[in-house]
């Protein structure tokens, strides 16, 4: 198997981070990884936001997150485990990931509130 590409933290750019997190599915995946202290298996993300995501599509999303420097992937047998690189990124771009995560939480809360109003 080919080794996974993980950019050195010095090579991670703000543009790559913002591009990787511009997709709603990827930002949901990243938020889930950041919210967990242990590594996350790729297979645990098959339903994202209640929708089934094909494994090939998930693989593409994980590759983009990994190549942007946001996560580190590690093969364990037939499974791929992922962990965030937030601490490393925070050393280069202090507060960036925290600000993005906070904005994402506000957006999710706003969408949930809007959805609840529509159902009423």
Number of C-alpha atoms within 10 A of each C-alpha: 3 4 7 13 13 18 14 10 15 10 11 18 15 13 10 17 20 14 14 23 23 11 12 13 16 20 19 19 22 22 18 14 20 20 11 11 9 12 16 20 17 17 13 9 19 15 13 16 12 7 10 10 14 11 14 9 11 20 14 12 20 23 19 19 25 23 20 24 26 27 22 20 21 15 12 9 6 6 12 16 18 21 20 25 17 19 11 15 21 13 10 14 14 13 13 15 19 12 11 15 18 13 12 17 14 12 12 13 12 12 12 12 11 11 11 10 9 8 6 5
